[in-house]
Amino acid sequence: QVQLVESGGGLVQAGGSLRLSCVASGSIFRLNVMGWYRQAPGKQRELVAALTSGGSTNYPESVKGRFTISRDKAKNTVYLQMNSLKPEDTAVYYCNVRGEYHGGTYGTYTGQTWGQGTPVTVSS
């Protein structure tokens, strides 16, 4: 099993910044994609940022130029630096990882894990 622990959410004024962290631990063989999603009340969960093991990133237009995803491979940690925050960025932010997990005597298997979510509130 793989566990994710998120931190860094909170309350910030519009225009401010926050940095989210997500530490992955457990039966990790290789993490191929690490990313962040968010879900606002009454809305579907949406991708905020994704980072592949090769260094490719993916951002929706709504956060491009304001959010930056990065990774510390040695620590199995992914970060989301959020600048110029807007009230519409208010949501619960979830860490997500996809990769190969140790399966004991069965070798490895492809898995995906979600974090428990960390709330971000941006006041106007």
DSSP file with accessible surface (Angstrom, degrees, kcal/mol):
  #  RESIDUE AA STRUCTURE BP1 BP2  ACC     N-H-->O    O-->H-N    N-H-->O    O-->H-N    TCO  KAPPA ALPHA  PHI   PSI    X-CA   Y-CA   Z-CA
    1    1 A Q              0   0  162      0, 0.0    26,-2.9     0, 0.0     2,-0.4   0.000 360.0 360.0 360.0 153.2    0.0    0.0    0.0
    2    2 A V  E     -A   26   0A  12     24,-0.2     2,-0.4    25,-0.1    24,-0.2  -0.973 360.0-160.7-121.7 135.4    1.0    3.6   -0.6
    3    3 A Q  E     -A   25   0A  81     22,-3.0    22,-2.4    -2,-0.4     2,-0.4  -0.891   1.8-156.8-117.0 147.7    0.0    6.4    1.7
    4    4 A L  E     -A   24   0A  12     -2,-0.4     2,-0.5   110,-0.3   112,-0.4  -0.983   3.0-167.1-123.7 134.8    0.0   10.1    1.1
    5    5 A V  E     -A   23   0A  89     18,-2.0    18,-2.4    -2,-0.4     2,-0.3  -0.980  11.6-164.9-123.7 118.5    0.2   12.9    3.7
    6    6 A E  E     +A   22   0A  11     -2,-0.5     2,-0.3    16,-0.2    16,-0.2  -0.696  12.9 164.9-101.0 153.4   -0.7   16.4    2.6
    7    7 A S  E     +A   21   0A  65     14,-2.3    14,-2.8    -2,-0.3   111,-0.1  -0.972  39.5  68.5-156.1 164.8    0.0   19.7    4.3
    8    8 A G        +     0   0   36     -2,-0.3    11,-0.3     1,-0.3    14,-0.0   0.307  59.9 130.0 108.6  -8.3    0.1   23.4    3.7
    9    9 A G        +     0   0   28     12,-0.1     2,-0.3     9,-0.1    -1,-0.3  -0.199  25.9 113.5 -71.5 170.7   -3.5   24.3    3.1
   10   10 A G  E     -d  120   0B  30    109,-0.9   111,-2.8   108,-0.1     2,-0.4  -0.993  62.4 -44.8 162.0-163.7   -5.2   27.1    5.0
   11   11 A L  E     +d  121   0B 127     -2,-0.3     2,-0.3   109,-0.2   111,-0.2  -0.869  52.8 164.4-104.9 132.0   -6.8   30.6    4.7
   12   12 A V  E     -d  122   0B  22    109,-2.6   111,-2.5    -2,-0.4     2,-0.2  -0.986  35.0-111.4-144.4 151.7   -5.2   33.3    2.6
   13   13 A Q  E >   -d  123   0B 149     -2,-0.3     3,-2.3   109,-0.2    72,-0.2  -0.487  51.2 -81.5 -79.8 154.9   -6.2   36.6    1.2
   14   14 A A  T 3  S+     0   0   51    109,-2.6    72,-0.2     1,-0.3    -1,-0.1  -0.293 120.3  29.4 -54.3 136.8   -6.6   37.1   -2.5
   15   15 A G  T 3  S+     0   0   53     70,-3.2    69,-0.6     1,-0.3    -1,-0.3   0.240  99.8 114.6  92.3 -10.9   -3.3   37.8   -4.1
   16   16 A G    <   -     0   0   22     -3,-2.3    69,-2.3    69,-0.2     2,-0.3  -0.079  58.4-121.5 -84.5-173.9   -1.5   35.7   -1.5
   17   17 A S        -     0   0   60     66,-0.2     2,-0.3    67,-0.2    66,-0.2  -0.929  20.3-178.2-132.0 152.4    0.5   32.5   -1.8
   18   18 A L  E     - B   0  82A  33     64,-2.2    64,-3.3    -2,-0.3     2,-0.5  -0.980  14.7-148.1-143.3 153.0    0.4   29.0   -0.3
   19   19 A R  E     - B   0  81A 128    -11,-0.3     2,-0.3    -2,-0.3    62,-0.2  -0.979  12.7-159.5-125.5 119.7    2.6   26.0   -0.8
   20   20 A L  E     - B   0  80A   0     60,-2.7    60,-2.3    -2,-0.5     2,-0.3  -0.732   6.1-163.7 -95.5 145.9    1.2   22.5   -0.5
   21   21 A S  E     -AB   7  79A  23    -14,-2.8   -14,-2.3    -2,-0.3     2,-0.4  -0.957   7.4-171.6-127.5 149.4    3.3   19.4    0.2
   22   22 A a  E     -AB   6  78A   0     56,-1.8    56,-2.4    -2,-0.3     2,-0.5  -0.954   6.0-162.5-143.7 118.8    2.5   15.8   -0.3
   23   23 A V  E     -AB   5  77A  65    -18,-2.4   -18,-2.0    -2,-0.4     2,-0.4  -0.901   7.3-155.6-105.7 126.6    4.7   13.0    1.0
   24   24 A A  E     +A    4   0A   4     52,-2.9     2,-0.3    -2,-0.5   -20,-0.2  -0.822  21.1 163.6-100.2 138.8    4.3    9.5   -0.4
   25   25 A S  E     +A    3   0A  54    -22,-2.4   -22,-3.0    -2,-0.4     2,-0.4  -0.952  27.9  53.6-146.9 165.9    5.4    6.5    1.6
   26   26 A G  E    S+A    2   0A  48     -2,-0.3     2,-2.2   -24,-0.2   -24,-0.2  -0.852 100.8   2.5 113.8-145.1    4.8    2.7    1.6
   27   27 A S  S    S+     0   0   44    -26,-2.9    75,-2.3    -2,-0.4     2,-0.5  -0.319  78.2 158.4 -85.2  61.5    5.3    0.1   -1.0
   28   28 A I  E     +E  101   0B  25     -2,-2.2    73,-0.2    73,-0.2     3,-0.1  -0.725  18.9 164.0 -91.1 124.1    6.6    2.4   -3.7
   29   29 A F  E    S-     0   0B 101     71,-2.5     2,-0.3    -2,-0.5    72,-0.2   0.794  76.6 -15.0 -95.2 -49.8    8.6    0.9   -6.6
   30   30 A R  E     -E  100   0B 122     70,-2.3    70,-3.0     0, 0.0     2,-0.6  -0.952  55.1-144.8-156.3 134.8    8.3    3.8   -8.9
   31   31 A L  E     +E   99   0B   3     -2,-0.3    68,-0.3    68,-0.2     3,-0.1  -0.913  18.7 176.7-101.6 119.1    6.1    6.9   -9.1
   32   32 A N  E     +     0   0B  47     66,-2.1    21,-2.2    -2,-0.6     2,-0.4   0.831  67.6  18.7 -91.3 -38.3    5.3    7.8  -12.7
   33   33 A V  E     -EF  98  52B  25     65,-2.2    65,-2.5    19,-0.2     2,-0.4  -0.997  59.5-175.4-138.1 131.3    3.0   10.8  -12.2
   34   34 A M  E     +EF  97  51B   0     17,-2.6    17,-2.7    -2,-0.4     2,-0.3  -0.987  24.0 151.0-122.4 137.9    2.4   13.0   -9.2
   35   35 A G  E     -EF  96  50B   2     61,-2.9    61,-2.6    -2,-0.4     2,-0.4  -0.931  37.8-119.7-156.9 177.0   -0.2   15.6   -9.2
   36   36 A W  E     -EF  95  49B   0     13,-3.0    12,-3.1    -2,-0.3    13,-1.9  -0.987  21.9-179.0-128.9 138.1   -2.8   17.8   -7.5
   37   37 A Y  E     -EF  94  47B  47     57,-2.9    57,-3.0    -2,-0.4     2,-0.3  -0.840   9.8-154.8-124.2 165.1   -6.5   18.0   -8.0
   38   38 A R  E     -EF  93  46B  14      8,-2.5     8,-2.9    -2,-0.3     2,-0.4  -0.989   6.6-161.9-142.3 154.4   -9.1   20.2   -6.4
   39   39 A Q  E     -E   92   0B  69     53,-2.2    53,-2.2    -2,-0.3     6,-0.2  -0.952   7.2-162.8-139.4 116.9  -12.8   20.0   -5.7
   40   40 A A    >   -     0   0   24      4,-0.4     3,-2.4    -2,-0.4    51,-0.1  -0.596  45.9 -75.5 -91.0 157.5  -14.9   23.0   -4.9
   41   41 A P  T 3  S+     0   0  122      0, 0.0    -1,-0.1     0, 0.0     3,-0.1  -0.272 119.0   6.2 -55.3 128.8  -18.3   22.7   -3.2
   42   42 A G  T 3  S+     0   0   93      1,-0.2     2,-0.3    -3,-0.1    -3,-0.0   0.522 113.5 100.8  77.9   5.1  -20.9   21.5   -5.8
   43   43 A K  S <  S-     0   0  149     -3,-2.4    -1,-0.2     1,-0.0     2,-0.1  -0.808  75.1-101.7-121.2 163.4  -18.3   21.0   -8.5
   44   44 A Q        -     0   0  175     -2,-0.3    -4,-0.4     1,-0.1     2,-0.2  -0.429  45.7 -94.8 -77.5 155.2  -16.4   18.1  -10.0
   45   45 A R        -     0   0   89     -6,-0.2     2,-0.3    -2,-0.1    -6,-0.2  -0.505  50.0-168.5 -68.2 137.2  -12.9   17.3   -9.0
   46   46 A E  E     -F   38   0B  84     -8,-2.9    -8,-2.5    -2,-0.2     2,-0.2  -0.947  25.3-102.0-132.5 152.5  -10.5   18.8  -11.5
   47   47 A L  E     +F   37   0B  43     -2,-0.3   -10,-0.3   -10,-0.2     3,-0.1  -0.474  32.2 174.5 -70.4 136.8   -6.8   18.6  -12.3
   48   48 A V  E     -     0   0B   0    -12,-3.1     2,-0.3     1,-0.4   -11,-0.2   0.731  66.1 -17.4-107.8 -43.0   -4.7   21.5  -11.0
   49   49 A A  E     -F   36   0B   0    -13,-1.9   -13,-3.0    10,-0.2    -1,-0.4  -0.953  55.2-167.7-164.5 145.9   -1.2   20.3  -11.9
   50   50 A A  E     -FG  35  58B  12      8,-1.6     8,-1.8    -2,-0.3     2,-0.4  -0.992   1.8-167.0-140.4 147.6    0.6   17.1  -12.9
   51   51 A L  E     -FG  34  57B  17    -17,-2.7   -17,-2.6    -2,-0.3     6,-0.2  -0.993  10.9-149.7-137.9 123.8    4.3   16.2  -13.1
   52   52 A T  E >   -F   33   0B  47      4,-2.6     3,-1.9    -2,-0.4   -19,-0.2  -0.484  32.1-108.4 -87.9 166.2    5.6   13.1  -14.8
   53   53 A S  T 3  S+     0   0   48    -21,-2.2   -20,-0.1     1,-0.3    -1,-0.1   0.756 120.8  58.8 -63.7 -22.6    8.8   11.3  -13.8
   54   54 A G  T 3  S-     0   0   70    -22,-0.3    -1,-0.3     2,-0.1   -21,-0.1   0.502 123.3-104.0 -84.6  -5.6   10.3   12.6  -17.0
   55   55 A G  S <  S+     0   0   48     -3,-1.9     2,-0.2     1,-0.3    -2,-0.1   0.436  71.2 142.9 100.5   1.7    9.7   16.2  -15.9
   56   56 A S        -     0   0   80     -5,-0.0    -4,-2.6     1,-0.0    -1,-0.3  -0.528  32.0-158.6 -76.4 142.4    6.7   17.0  -18.1
   57   57 A T  E     -G   51   0B  73     -6,-0.2     2,-0.4    -2,-0.2    -6,-0.2  -0.845  10.7-163.2-121.2 157.9    4.0   19.2  -16.5
   58   58 A N  E     +G   50   0B  92     -8,-1.8    -8,-1.6    -2,-0.3   -10,-0.0  -0.982  13.1 169.7-142.8 125.1    0.4   19.8  -17.2
   59   59 A Y        -     0   0   36     -2,-0.4   -10,-0.2   -10,-0.2   -11,-0.1  -0.995  31.7-121.4-131.5 143.0   -1.7   22.7  -16.0
   60   60 A P    >>  -     0   0   39      0, 0.0     3,-1.6     0, 0.0     4,-1.2  -0.426  35.6-107.7 -74.1 160.8   -5.2   23.9  -16.9
   61   61 A E  T 34 S+     0   0  145      1,-0.3     3,-0.2     2,-0.2     0, 0.0   0.823 113.9  69.8 -58.8 -30.6   -5.5   27.4  -18.2
   62   62 A S  T 34 S+     0   0   56      1,-0.2    -1,-0.3     3,-0.0   -14,-0.0   0.725 112.9  25.6 -64.5 -21.1   -7.1   28.6  -15.0
   63   63 A V  T X> S+     0   0    0     -3,-1.6     3,-2.3   -15,-0.1     4,-2.3   0.469  86.0 127.7-121.2  -4.5   -3.8   28.2  -13.0
   64   64 A K  T 3< S+     0   0  107     -4,-1.2     4,-0.1     1,-0.3    -3,-0.0  -0.291  81.2  15.4 -57.7 135.0   -1.1   28.6  -15.7
   65   65 A G  T 34 S+     0   0   87      2,-0.4    -1,-0.3     1,-0.1     3,-0.1   0.264 125.6  60.2  85.2 -12.4    1.4   31.2  -14.7
   66   66 A R  T <4 S+     0   0   27     -3,-2.3    17,-2.1     1,-0.2     2,-0.4   0.710  97.5  52.7-113.6 -35.4    0.3   31.2  -11.1
   67   67 A F  E  <  -C   82   0A   3     -4,-2.3    -2,-0.4    15,-0.2     2,-0.4  -0.836  59.8-170.1-108.4 144.9    0.8   27.6   -9.9
   68   68 A T  E     -C   81   0A  74     13,-2.4    13,-3.1    -2,-0.4     2,-0.4  -0.992   7.2-156.0-135.5 127.5    4.0   25.6  -10.1
   69   69 A I  E     +C   80   0A   8     -2,-0.4     2,-0.3    11,-0.2    11,-0.2  -0.808  20.6 167.3-100.8 140.8    4.4   21.9   -9.4
   70   70 A S  E     -C   79   0A  49      9,-1.8     9,-2.9    -2,-0.4     2,-0.4  -0.937  17.1-147.1-145.9 170.6    7.7   20.4   -8.4
   71   71 A R  E     -C   78   0A  47     -2,-0.3     2,-0.6     7,-0.2     7,-0.2  -0.996  15.4-152.9-146.7 142.5    9.0   17.2   -6.9
   72   72 A D  E >>> -C   77   0A  49      5,-3.0     5,-2.0    -2,-0.4     3,-0.6  -0.928  18.1-170.9-110.5 100.7   11.8   15.9   -4.7
   73   73 A K  G >45S+     0   0  123     -2,-0.6     3,-1.0     1,-0.2    -1,-0.1   0.878  82.1  56.8 -62.3 -39.2   12.3   12.4   -6.0
   74   74 A A  G 345S+     0   0   96      1,-0.3    -1,-0.2    -3,-0.1    -2,-0.0   0.820 115.9  36.9 -63.1 -29.8   14.6   11.4   -3.2
   75   75 A K  G <45S-     0   0  133     -3,-0.6   -51,-0.3     2,-0.2    -1,-0.3   0.361 103.6-127.1-102.4   2.8   11.9   12.2   -0.6
   76   76 A N  T <<5 +     0   0   47     -3,-1.0   -52,-2.9    -4,-0.5     2,-0.4   0.904  64.2 141.4  49.3  45.0    8.9   11.1   -2.7
   77   77 A T  E   < -BC  23  72A   8     -5,-2.0    -5,-3.0   -54,-0.2     2,-0.4  -0.946  38.2-164.0-122.6 138.0    7.4   14.5   -2.2
   78   78 A V  E     -BC  22  71A   0    -56,-2.4   -56,-1.8    -2,-0.4     2,-0.3  -0.944   9.5-160.9-120.4 142.3    5.5   16.7   -4.5
   79   79 A Y  E     -BC  21  70A  36     -9,-2.9    -9,-1.8    -2,-0.4     2,-0.4  -0.880  10.8-158.2-120.6 153.0    4.9   20.4   -4.0
   80   80 A L  E     -BC  20  69A   0    -60,-2.3   -60,-2.7    -2,-0.3     2,-0.6  -0.933   8.5-162.1-131.5 107.8    2.4   22.9   -5.3
   81   81 A Q  E     -BC  19  68A  62    -13,-3.1   -13,-2.4    -2,-0.4     2,-0.6  -0.830  10.5-167.3 -88.7 120.7    3.4   26.5   -5.1
   82   82 A M  E     +BC  18  67A   0    -64,-3.3   -64,-2.2    -2,-0.6     2,-0.3  -0.950  10.1 174.4-116.4 116.7    0.3   28.7   -5.6
   83   83 A N        +     0   0   58    -17,-2.1   -66,-0.2    -2,-0.6   -67,-0.2  -0.764  59.2  23.2-115.8 164.5    0.8   32.4   -6.2
   84   84 A S  S    S-     0   0   69    -69,-0.6    -1,-0.2    -2,-0.3   -67,-0.2   0.899  84.5-160.3  48.5  48.6   -1.7   35.2   -6.9
   85   85 A L        -     0   0    3    -69,-2.3   -70,-3.2    -3,-0.2   -69,-0.2  -0.262   7.3-158.1 -65.4 145.8   -4.5   33.2   -5.4
   86   86 A K    >   -     0   0   86    -72,-0.2     3,-2.5    -3,-0.1     4,-0.3  -0.856  31.5-110.2-120.3 156.5   -8.0   34.1   -6.3
   87   87 A P  G >  S+     0   0   50      0, 0.0     3,-1.9     0, 0.0    35,-0.4   0.854 117.5  63.5 -55.5 -31.6  -11.3   33.4   -4.4
   88   88 A E  G 3  S+     0   0  129      1,-0.3   -48,-0.0   -48,-0.0    -3,-0.0   0.571  88.7  69.5 -72.2  -6.2  -12.2   30.9   -7.2
   89   89 A D  G <  S+     0   0    1     -3,-2.5    -1,-0.3    33,-0.0     2,-0.2   0.521  70.9 121.1 -83.0  -5.4   -9.2   28.8   -6.2
   90   90 A T    <   +     0   0   43     -3,-1.9     2,-0.3    -4,-0.3    31,-0.2  -0.402  40.2 105.2 -62.1 124.5  -11.0   28.0   -3.0
   91   91 A A  E    S- H   0 120B   8     29,-2.0    29,-2.8    -2,-0.2     2,-0.5  -0.964  76.2 -78.8-177.8 173.2  -11.4   24.2   -2.8
   92   92 A V  E     -EH  39 119B  47    -53,-2.2   -53,-2.2    -2,-0.3     2,-0.5  -0.875  47.7-145.5 -91.4 128.1  -10.2   21.0   -1.1
   93   93 A Y  E     -EH  38 118B   0     25,-3.0    25,-2.4    -2,-0.5     2,-0.4  -0.844  13.2-163.0-102.4 130.8   -6.9   20.1   -2.8
   94   94 A Y  E     -E   37   0B  42    -57,-3.0   -57,-2.9    -2,-0.5     2,-0.3  -0.932  12.1-139.3-117.7 134.0   -6.0   16.4   -3.2
   95   95 A a  E     -E   36   0B   0     -2,-0.4    20,-2.6   -59,-0.2     2,-0.4  -0.647  22.9-171.5 -83.9 145.3   -2.7   14.9   -3.9
   96   96 A N  E     -EI  35 114B   1    -61,-2.6   -61,-2.9    -2,-0.3     2,-0.4  -0.999   6.9-175.8-140.9 134.9   -2.6   12.0   -6.4
   97   97 A V  E     -EI  34 113B   0     16,-2.2    16,-2.4    -2,-0.4     2,-0.4  -0.977   3.9-170.7-130.6 146.9    0.1    9.6   -7.4
   98   98 A R  E     +EI  33 112B  96    -65,-2.5   -65,-2.2    -2,-0.4   -66,-2.1  -0.999  33.7  99.4-133.4 136.0    0.3    6.9  -10.0
   99   99 A G  E     -EI  31 111B   2     12,-2.2    12,-2.7    -2,-0.4     2,-0.5  -0.930  68.7 -45.5-178.5-158.2    3.0    4.4  -10.4
  100  100 A E  E     -EI  30 110B  33    -70,-3.0   -71,-2.5    -2,-0.3   -70,-2.3  -0.915  49.0-164.2-105.3 127.9    4.3    0.9   -9.8
  101  101 A Y  E     -EI  28 109B   5      8,-3.4     8,-2.2    -2,-0.5   -73,-0.2  -0.825  27.4-103.1-112.3 149.5    3.8   -0.5   -6.3
  102  102 A H  E     - I   0 108B  91    -75,-2.3     6,-0.3    -2,-0.3   -75,-0.1  -0.510  29.3-172.3 -68.2 133.1    5.5   -3.5   -4.7
  103  103 A G    >   -     0   0   20      4,-4.5     3,-1.7     1,-0.4     2,-0.2   0.051  30.6-129.5-115.4  23.5    3.2   -6.4   -4.6
  104  104 A G  G >  S+     0   0   67      1,-0.3     3,-1.9     2,-0.2    -1,-0.4  -0.425  86.5   1.3  68.4-128.6    5.3   -8.8   -2.5
  105  105 A T  G 3  S+     0   0  133      1,-0.3    -1,-0.3    -2,-0.2     3,-0.1   0.649 130.0  65.7 -69.3 -11.2    5.6  -12.2   -4.0
  106  106 A Y  G <  S-     0   0  205     -3,-1.7     2,-0.4     1,-0.3    -1,-0.3   0.343 101.4-133.5 -92.8   7.9    3.6  -11.0   -7.0
  107  107 A G    <   -     0   0   38     -3,-1.9    -4,-4.5     2,-0.0    -1,-0.3  -0.625  53.8 -24.2  80.5-132.0    6.2   -8.5   -8.1
  108  108 A T  E     -I  102   0B  66     -2,-0.4     2,-0.3    -6,-0.3    -6,-0.2  -0.791  55.2-168.2-117.6 160.6    4.9   -5.0   -8.9
  109  109 A Y  E     -I  101   0B 102     -8,-2.2    -8,-3.4    -2,-0.3     2,-0.4  -0.971  30.7-101.1-143.3 158.6    1.5   -3.7   -9.9
  110  110 A T  E     +I  100   0B 106     -2,-0.3     2,-0.3   -10,-0.2   -10,-0.2  -0.676  50.7 168.4 -82.5 128.8    0.2   -0.4  -11.3
  111  111 A G  E     -I   99   0B  14    -12,-2.7   -12,-2.2    -2,-0.4     2,-0.3  -0.892  27.5-152.2-139.0 169.7   -1.6    1.6   -8.7
  112  112 A Q  E     -I   98   0B 102     -2,-0.3     2,-0.4   -14,-0.2   -14,-0.2  -0.996  13.3-168.5-143.1 138.7   -3.0    5.0   -7.9
  113  113 A T  E     -I   97   0B  23    -16,-2.4   -16,-2.2    -2,-0.3     2,-0.4  -0.990   6.6-154.8-134.4 141.2   -3.4    6.7   -4.5
  114  114 A W  E     -I   96   0B  97     -2,-0.4  -110,-0.3   -18,-0.2   -18,-0.2  -0.887  16.8-129.7-110.5 146.1   -5.3    9.7   -3.4
  115  115 A G        -     0   0    9    -20,-2.6  -110,-0.1    -2,-0.4     3,-0.1  -0.267  29.9-105.8 -80.3 176.4   -4.5   11.9   -0.4
  116  116 A Q        -     0   0  118   -112,-0.4   -22,-0.1     1,-0.1    -1,-0.1   0.639  62.8-110.9 -82.6 -12.8   -7.1   12.9    2.2
  117  117 A G        -     0   0   12      1,-0.1   -23,-0.2   -22,-0.1    -1,-0.1   0.207  20.1-134.6  96.3 143.3   -7.3   16.4    1.0
  118  118 A T  E     - H   0  93B  15    -25,-2.4   -25,-3.0  -111,-0.1     2,-0.2  -0.998  24.2-124.1-132.8 128.6   -6.3   19.8    2.4
  119  119 A P  E     - H   0  92B  77      0, 0.0  -109,-0.9     0, 0.0     2,-0.4  -0.506  20.7-168.3 -79.3 141.0   -8.6   22.8    2.3
  120  120 A V  E     -dH  10  91B   0    -29,-2.8   -29,-2.0  -111,-0.2     2,-0.5  -0.997   4.0-173.9-125.3 123.8   -7.6   26.0    0.7
  121  121 A T  E     -d   11   0B  65   -111,-2.8  -109,-2.6    -2,-0.4     2,-0.6  -0.986   5.0-167.0-122.0 124.6   -9.7   29.1    1.3
  122  122 A V  E     -d   12   0B   6     -2,-0.5     2,-0.3   -35,-0.4  -109,-0.2  -0.951  11.2-154.4-113.0 116.5   -9.0   32.4   -0.5
  123  123 A S  E      d   13   0B  42   -111,-2.5  -109,-2.6    -2,-0.6    -2,-0.0  -0.642 360.0 360.0 -92.1 148.0  -10.8   35.4    0.9
  124  124 A S              0   0  140     -2,-0.3    -1,-0.1  -111,-0.2   -38,-0.0  -0.348 360.0 360.0 -89.3 360.0  -11.6   38.4   -1.2
